[in-house]
Amino acid sequence: MTTATPPLLAPDAVRAFLDEHGIGTGAGPIEATRIGDGQSNLTYLVARGGERVVLRRGPRPPYPPSAHDMLREARILDLLAPTGLPVPRVRAVCDDESVLGVPFYVMDLVPGIVIGDELPAAFDAAEDRRGLAEAAVDALAALHRVDVASGPLASIGRPAGFLERQVSRFASLWPGNTTRQVDGFDEVAGWLAAHVPASGRAAVVHGDFRIGNLLYRPAGPPTVAAILDWEMATLGDPLADLGYFLATYAEAGSPPTPLDLTPVTRLPGFPTRAELADRYERASGVAVHDLDWYQAFALWKGAVFCEAIHTRWLRGERPDDTTFAPGLTEGVPALIAAAAARIAR
């Protein structure tokens, strides 16, 4: 006997929730379309009458208790709104798991363009290619300039010992996320733990800051309209964000990995990682150091996330994934090899 898989989005339940919160009230049925390239949490454009909003939810359970916390993500967006950072406005939050099976929230739709596998014609000029990458770095620097010494944002994390905890946490997650032996994982973990850099001042750390998690304004010079996907945000070392951004930035001539989710940046006209690191240092006021460590950590941490996706696929828990998860059979070892290459330099 098989159990039916619950729908990811139940139109009637969502319509009732929108009615309850006065979003498109009385406008009839909804139309929902999956958007974004997220491999864990799910994002939908929900249209109802003349109103369009965005609904964000986690994947189907089971997953670790601290993962895919949409309630926390919505709270962080609310806390960031007064800072002037480009973040969407949260409209409603649902903690009742009987509605969709998991918590979710609804936010404003921000008009914009997501850069993915292809470069939109609006940004195809040489100066726009450079501008896309530089606008991303400027947005990251602005995030890291936000004051976290006091106020509500001071409560979202514990910056002291951030890097040590991160290495320990992801090392501990690996055994439960994998069903195979992948060479090099333990060796990279050991090197990272033995060479943790000294952190400077604390900042809001996004945790998944990359070009694919940005919305760009559809017209004019490249400008970030919204920073998306705040599930992993906390307080910690801002260079962890920079290292992740650079490790996931597809530079011409660099070996591809599963974290190359915006491969267009390999095209001529895009700046190098070194140029972007220099721009970040000038814009943020954060002294950049130990970039090989931070990039190796990002690739190694990415291997843990990707191996969890691969294992769920092997177990049949990602039945609709026919490309990304199967590619992780070779992709996860490639991430660990890329991390090892960073620490060998």
Buried (B, 14 or more C-beta within 10 A) or exposed (E): EEEEEEEBBBEEBBBEBBBEBEBBEEBEEBEBEEBBEBBBBBBBBBBBEEBBBBBBBBBBEEBEEEBBBBEBBBBBBBBBEEBEBBBBEBBBBBEEEEBBBBBBBBBBBBEBBBBBEEBBEBBEEEEBBBBBBBBBBBBBBBBBBBEBEEEEBBEBBEBEEBBEBBBBEBBEBBEEBBEEEBEBBEEBBEBBEEBBBEBEEBBBBBBBBBBBBBBBBEEEEBBBBBBBBBBBBBBBBBBBBBBBBBBBBBBEEBEEBBBBBBEBBBEEBBBBBEBBBBBBBEBBEBEBEBBBBBBBBBBBBBBBBBBBBBBBBBEEBBEEBEEBBBBBEEBBBBBBBBBBBBBEE
